[in-house]
Amino acid sequence: MILIDGRQTSAKIKEEIAATVSQIKQQNQRVPHLAAVLVGMDGASMTYVGAKVRACEFVGFDSTLIELPEDTSERELLNQIKALNNNPDIDGFIVQLPLPNHIDDQKILMTIAPHKDVDGFHPVNVGRLTLDLPTFISATPYGIMELLERYDIPTSGKHVVVIGRSHIVGRPMSILMSQKRKAGNATVTIAHSRTENLAAITKQADIVIAALGIPEFLTAEMVKENAVIIDVGITRVPDTSKKKGYRIVGDVDFQSVSKKASHITPVPGGVGPMTIAMLLKNNLLAYHRNL
Ligand code: NAD
């Protein structure tokens, strides 16, 4: 069994980006600049945004963190986004989700200029993805494609079962893997909460991508020998033995499934660490387009 190491792979990608940035600096050009907008004081969001800012520093990007109070109105936030859209020094930016309840997420995401939408959530970018056009691929699916590629996992003609149809993971994953591309050309089944007899379907899969958010849902009985298992799930499960009072658990019963799998991503340390690296990669793409 080969453990797919997302920490090591993401560190390598960040080093590659840092090397590109140092070449940019040597040529005395301006460096890529990523901005992040954070509304309110949600603990998890603050942690994620903090990690993104630190990652920018690591690779040599400029970064701007715009912190707005919880009671920021939708109009104020829209104005902030328009200012970022029009600022030529900012190559790409993200608005950290979730937003407070009084703000319409979709309205906000639709206002981000597609060429700066490095999260890849704007309908223009999602549409481009479905049409096989160059776009910003959202960070989690992009990270999974990168892991499959870098671990040389054969996908062409293979049967991939994606569990979950969310807009940020399952749906784009199913599109990417069916495309004529590296780590693509697969035959894809997308399963969801209404799927009947799921185990019979997952047992036929050469690759299972579990993105449903139910801890240890996928068990050894549900997968065939030598399957490749990608675990996207991140759930905080109460655990008094931990300092934080919880531990992070994936959607796969790692203990049993890892004995059957040819490759498997651990949680934590698999898909999760890839997302920030892929966000930086998207911002580098935005920078090159913005030159
Ligand atoms: P979501 O809640 O938006 O979607 C869950 C999907 O699972 C739905 O499409 C639903 O139909 C499906 N589902 C639910 N119960 C099911 C069942 N019993 N059988 C089959 N399908 C079922 O979740 P999401 O945003 O896609 O996230 C999924 C998981 O991935 C969560 O644990 C989330 O925290 C995690 N996640 C991780 C990363 C990362 O960077 N690793 C990024 C995004 C999400």
Residues whose N, C-alpha, C, O or C-beta is under 5 A from the ligand:
A	BS01	NAD	T140 I163 G164 R165 S166 V169 G170 A191 H192 S193 A211 L212 G213 V232 G233 I234 T235 V271 G272 T275
